[in-house]
């Protein structure tokens, strides 16, 4: 089993009031292949497959395949590979999320 990865604030993707734009500091793009984080922290990750989004702070909406879902702190979204999605802050708020690429089971 891989070692747990200790995430830092720089690994967050900050979404501002710009619709759906995700800002990652240069040089800080996270690589979450085969990482583990628990929901008290456990989510297992591998690159290039499904995605999970964990809301760290703020409130917003997730726009996925034509539907909108409210987001608040500690919400987790499961987004299948190939599905486009946007994160929209509510009003002038900021929402901070972590986006992970998760492994699919082998066929």
C-alpha positions as a Markdown table, in Angstrom:
| # | Residue | x | y | z |
|---|---|---|---|---|
| 1 | Unk | 0.0 | 0.0 | 0.0 |
| 2 | Unk | 1.4 | 3.4 | -0.9 |
| 3 | Unk | 2.4 | 5.9 | 1.8 |
| 4 | Unk | -0.3 | 8.5 | 2.8 |
| 5 | Unk | 0.3 | 11.9 | 1.2 |
| 6 | Unk | 0.1 | 14.8 | 3.5 |
| 7 | Unk | -1.7 | 17.6 | 1.6 |
| 8 | Unk | -0.8 | 21.2 | 2.2 |
| 9 | Unk | -2.8 | 24.3 | 1.4 |
| 10 | Unk | -0.8 | 24.9 | -1.7 |
| 11 | Unk | -2.3 | 21.7 | -3.1 |
| 12 | Unk | -5.7 | 23.3 | -3.1 |
| 13 | Unk | -7.4 | 24.6 | -6.2 |
| 14 | Unk | -9.0 | 28.0 | -5.5 |
| 15 | Unk | -12.0 | 29.0 | -7.5 |
| 16 | Unk | -12.8 | 32.7 | -7.5 |
| 17 | Unk | -15.9 | 34.5 | -8.7 |
| 18 | Unk | -14.6 | 34.0 | -12.3 |
| 19 | Unk | -17.1 | 31.4 | -13.5 |
| 20 | Unk | -15.6 | 27.9 | -13.4 |
| 21 | Unk | -12.0 | 29.0 | -13.7 |
| 22 | Unk | -9.7 | 27.0 | -11.5 |
| 23 | Unk | -6.5 | 28.6 | -10.4 |
| 24 | Unk | -3.4 | 26.6 | -9.3 |
| 25 | Unk | -0.3 | 28.5 | -8.3 |
| 26 | Unk | 2.5 | 28.0 | -10.9 |
| 27 | Unk | 4.8 | 25.1 | -10.0 |
| 28 | Unk | 2.3 | 23.8 | -7.4 |
| 29 | Unk | 0.1 | 21.7 | -9.6 |
| 30 | Unk | -0.7 | 18.7 | -7.4 |
| 31 | Unk | 0.1 | 15.1 | -8.5 |
| 32 | Unk | -2.2 | 12.7 | -6.7 |
| 33 | Unk | -1.2 | 9.4 | -8.3 |
| 34 | Unk | -1.7 | 6.5 | -5.9 |
| 35 | Unk | -2.2 | 8.9 | -2.9 |
| 36 | Unk | -4.3 | 8.3 | 0.2 |
| 37 | Unk | -6.2 | 10.8 | 2.2 |
| 38 | Unk | -8.8 | 10.0 | 4.9 |
| 39 | Unk | -12.0 | 11.7 | 5.5 |
| 40 | Unk | -11.1 | 12.3 | 9.0 |
| 41 | Unk | -9.4 | 12.1 | 6.6 |
| 42 | Unk | -9.8 | 7.8 | 3.2 |
| 43 | Unk | -9.8 | 8.4 | -0.4 |
| 44 | Unk | -7.5 | 6.4 | -2.6 |
| 45 | Unk | -6.2 | 8.0 | -5.8 |
| 46 | Unk | -4.5 | 7.0 | -9.1 |
| 47 | Unk | -4.0 | 9.3 | -12.0 |
| 48 | Unk | -5.9 | 9.6 | -15.3 |
| 49 | Unk | -9.2 | 8.2 | -14.3 |
| 50 | Unk | -12.3 | 9.3 | -12.3 |
| 51 | Unk | -12.2 | 12.4 | -10.2 |
| 52 | Unk | -13.2 | 13.2 | -6.7 |
| 53 | Unk | -13.7 | 16.8 | -5.5 |
| 54 | Unk | -13.5 | 17.6 | -1.7 |
| 55 | Unk | -14.8 | 20.9 | -0.5 |
| 56 | Unk | -12.5 | 22.5 | 2.0 |
| 57 | Unk | -14.1 | 25.8 | 2.6 |
| 58 | Unk | -16.8 | 28.1 | 1.2 |
| 59 | Unk | -20.1 | 27.4 | -0.6 |
| 60 | Unk | -20.9 | 27.0 | -4.2 |
| 61 | Unk | -22.5 | 25.0 | -7.0 |
| 62 | Unk | -21.2 | 22.1 | -9.0 |
| 63 | Unk | -22.4 | 22.1 | -12.6 |
| 64 | Unk | -22.2 | 18.6 | -14.0 |
| 65 | Unk | -23.8 | 17.3 | -17.2 |
| 66 | Unk | -26.5 | 20.0 | -17.2 |
| 67 | Unk | -27.4 | 19.7 | -13.5 |
| 68 | Unk | -26.4 | 22.0 | -10.6 |
| 69 | Unk | -25.7 | 20.7 | -7.1 |
| 70 | Unk | -25.1 | 22.8 | -4.0 |
| 71 | Unk | -21.7 | 22.4 | -2.4 |
| 72 | Unk | -20.6 | 23.1 | 1.2 |
| 73 | Unk | -17.7 | 22.2 | 3.4 |
| 74 | Unk | -16.8 | 18.5 | 3.5 |
| 75 | Unk | -18.9 | 17.6 | 0.5 |
| 76 | Unk | -17.4 | 15.0 | -1.8 |
| 77 | Unk | -18.3 | 14.7 | -5.5 |
| 78 | Unk | -17.6 | 11.6 | -7.6 |
| 79 | Unk | -17.1 | 12.6 | -11.2 |
| 80 | Unk | -16.6 | 9.8 | -13.8 |
| 81 | Unk | -13.8 | 10.0 | -16.4 |
| 82 | Unk | -14.8 | 12.1 | -19.4 |
| 83 | Unk | -17.6 | 14.1 | -17.7 |
| 84 | Unk | -17.0 | 17.9 | -17.8 |
| 85 | Unk | -17.8 | 19.8 | -14.6 |
| 86 | Unk | -17.6 | 23.4 | -13.3 |
| 87 | Unk | -17.4 | 24.7 | -9.8 |
| 88 | Unk | -19.2 | 28.0 | -9.3 |
| 89 | Unk | -18.9 | 30.1 | -6.1 |
| 90 | Unk | -22.1 | 31.5 | -4.7 |
| 91 | Unk | -22.4 | 35.3 | -5.0 |
| 92 | Unk | -19.0 | 36.9 | -4.3 |
| 93 | Unk | -17.7 | 34.0 | -2.1 |
| 94 | Unk | -14.7 | 31.9 | -2.7 |
| 95 | Unk | -14.8 | 28.1 | -2.6 |
| 96 | Unk | -11.7 | 26.0 | -2.0 |
| 97 | Unk | -11.6 | 22.4 | -3.2 |
| 98 | Unk | -9.2 | 19.6 | -3.7 |
| 99 | Unk | -9.5 | 17.7 | -6.9 |
| 100 | Unk | -8.2 | 14.1 | -7.0 |
| 101 | Unk | -7.8 | 11.7 | -9.9 |
| 102 | Unk | -9.0 | 8.4 | -8.7 |
| 103 | Unk | -8.3 | 4.9 | -9.9 |
| 104 | Unk | -10.9 | 2.7 | -11.5 |
| 105 | Unk | -10.9 | -1.0 | -10.7 |
| 106 | Unk | -9.2 | -3.1 | -13.4 |
| 107 | Unk | -11.7 | -4.8 | -15.7 |
